[in-house]
Amino acid sequence: MSKLTAAAVEHDLNDALFGFKEKATAVKAAHASARKEIQEDTRRTAVAKKEDLDALRQQTKSKLEAIKGEQESYVKDLRDRVEREFRGSQPADAASIVSRRDASARARLIQDKREAMEALQDAIAGNDPDFAHAIGVKARNVAWVDVAEVYQAAHPTTAGSAEALSSIDDLTTGGAFNVSNSITYSAPE
C-alpha cells in the first residue's frame, strides 16, 4: 500500500463528498416526486395522505441519515489510514509500547509552543524518536505550526502524511462544511 499524498487525499475526498451529496440530492428528488404523487392522488383521503406523507418523510430522513453515516465513516476511515501512515510502523513489543505511552504522557504536559519547541529540539538531539513524535502529533493537533514544521523537517517521511491530514481537516471541518452538511442532509418537509 503506497502512502497517500495530500493532493491524492484532497482529490479523492472531494470526489467522495460530492458523491455523497449527489446521493442525498437524488433521495430528496425522489422524495419530492413521491410527495407530489401522494398529494395529487384523488383516491386517497386526507387522513391517508397525511399518514403516507409522514411515512415518506420518515423514510427519506432515514435514507439521508444513512448517507450521512456513510460519509462520516468514509472520512473517519481515511483519517485513520493517514494517521497510521503519519505514525509509521511501530514496534509492538512491551518496552516500545511503554516508551510511546510515556512519551505521549510527557507531551500532554507541555503547555505552550515555546516549551514544545525546546522539548522537540532536545528529543531530536537526544535521539528520542518516540518523544519527538509525540510532540509532533501534539503540535499538529493544537496548531503549533512552527513546532510541527520542525518535526516534519527532522522526519521528512511524515511530511506528506501531515499535509494529507491537514487536507482532510480543511475539507471536513469549519463553518462552510457544517452548513453544507446541514443543508445536504436535512430532511425535506
C-alpha positions in Angstrom: 0.0 0.0 0.0 1.5 3.3 -1.1 1.5 6.4 1.0 -1.3 8.9 0.3 -0.2 12.3 -0.8 -2.0 15.5 0.1 -3.1 16.0 -3.5 -4.5 12.5 -3.8 -6.3 12.7 -0.5 -7.8 16.1 -1.4 -8.9 14.8 -4.8 -10.4 11.5 -3.5 -12.1 13.2 -0.6 -13.6 15.9 -2.8 -14.9 13.3 -5.2 -16.3 11.2 -2.3 -18.0 14.2 -0.6 -19.5 15.2 -4.0 -20.7 11.6 -4.5 -22.4 11.5 -1.1 -24.1 14.9 -1.8 -25.3 13.6 -5.1 -26.9 10.6 -3.4 -28.6 12.9 -0.9 -29.8 15.1 -3.8 -31.3 12.0 -5.6 -33.0 10.9 -2.4 -34.6 14.4 -2.0 -35.6 14.4 -5.7 -37.3 11.0 -5.2 -39.0 12.4 -2.1 -40.3 15.4 -3.9 -41.7 13.2 -6.7 -43.4 10.8 -4.3 -44.7 13.7 -2.2 -46.3 15.2 -5.3 -47.8 11.9 -6.3 -49.3 11.4 -2.9 -50.7 14.9 -2.7 -52.3 14.7 -6.2 -53.9 11.3 -5.7 -57.6 11.9 -5.6 -58.4 8.4 -4.4 -56.7 8.9 -1.1 -58.5 10.5 1.9 -56.9 13.5 3.7 -56.0 11.2 6.6 -54.4 8.6 4.3 -52.4 11.3 2.5 -51.2 12.6 5.9 -50.2 9.1 7.0 -48.4 8.4 3.7 -46.6 11.8 3.7 -45.5 11.2 7.3 -44.2 7.7 6.3 -42.4 9.2 3.3 -40.8 11.9 5.4 -39.6 9.2 7.9 -38.2 7.0 5.1 -36.4 10.0 3.5 -35.0 11.1 6.8 -33.7 7.5 7.4 -32.1 7.4 3.9 -30.4 10.8 4.4 -29.1 9.8 7.8 -27.7 6.6 6.3 -25.9 8.5 3.6 -24.5 11.0 6.2 -23.3 8.0 8.2 -21.6 6.6 5.1 -19.8 9.9 4.6 -18.7 10.1 8.3 -17.4 6.5 8.1 -15.5 7.3 4.9 -13.9 10.4 6.4 -13.0 8.5 9.6 -11.5 5.6 7.8 -9.5 7.9 5.5 -8.3 9.9 8.5 -7.4 6.7 10.4 -5.4 5.4 7.4 -3.4 8.7 7.0 -2.8 8.9 10.8 -1.4 5.3 10.7 0.9 6.5 7.9 1.8 9.6 9.9 2.8 7.4 12.9 4.7 4.9 10.7 5.3 1.3 11.6 5.8 1.0 15.3 7.2 -2.0 17.2 4.6 -3.8 19.2 6.9 -5.2 21.9 6.1 -4.2 25.5 9.0 -1.9 26.0 8.2 0.1 22.8 4.6 0.4 23.8 5.5 1.7 27.3 8.0 4.1 25.7 5.4 5.5 23.4 2.8 5.8 26.2 5.3 7.6 28.4 6.3 9.9 25.6 2.6 10.7 24.9 2.0 11.4 28.6 5.1 13.8 28.7 3.9 15.5 25.5 0.5 16.1 27.0 2.1 18.0 29.9 3.6 20.6 27.5 1.7 23.8 27.8 2.9 26.2 25.2 4.6 26.4 21.8 8.0 27.6 23.2 8.2 24.7 25.6 7.2 22.3 22.9 9.9 23.6 20.5 12.6 23.3 23.2 11.4 19.7 24.1 11.3 18.7 20.5 14.8 20.0 19.8 16.0 18.1 22.9 14.2 14.9 21.7 15.7 15.2 18.2 19.2 15.9 19.5 18.9 13.1 22.1 17.7 10.6 19.6 14.3 10.1 21.3 12.0 9.4 18.3 9.0 8.4 20.5 9.0 11.7 22.4 9.8 13.7 19.2 6.8 12.0 17.5 4.5 12.6 20.5 5.4 16.3 20.4 5.0 16.4 16.6 1.5 14.9 16.9 0.5 17.3 19.7 1.9 20.3 17.7 -0.2 19.2 14.7 -3.3 18.7 16.8 -3.1 22.1 18.6 -1.9 24.0 15.5 1.7 24.9 16.7 2.7 25.2 13.1 6.4 26.1 13.7 6.8 23.1 16.0 5.1 20.7 13.5 7.3 22.0 10.7 10.5 21.4 12.8 9.3 17.8 13.5 8.5 17.3 9.8 11.9 18.6 8.8 13.6 16.2 11.1 11.3 13.3 10.0 10.7 14.0 6.3 8.8 10.7 5.7 5.9 12.1 7.8 5.6 15.4 6.0 3.3 14.1 3.2 1.1 12.4 5.8 0.9 15.6 7.8 -0.1 17.5 4.7 -2.7 14.9 3.9 -4.2 15.2 7.4 -4.3 18.9 7.0 -6.2 18.5 3.8 -8.7 16.2 5.5 -9.2 18.8 8.3 -9.5 21.6 5.8 -12.2 19.8 3.8 -14.2 18.3 6.7 -14.2 20.9 9.4 -15.3 24.5 9.7 -18.5 26.5 9.3 -18.8 26.1 5.5 -18.6 22.3 5.7 -21.1 22.2 8.6 -23.6 24.4 6.8 -23.2 22.4 3.6 -23.8 19.1 5.5 -26.7 20.6 7.3 -28.4 21.6 4.1 -27.5 18.4 2.3 -28.7 16.0 4.9 -31.7 18.0 6.2 -34.9 16.1 5.7 -37.4 17.8 3.4 -40.9 18.6 4.6 
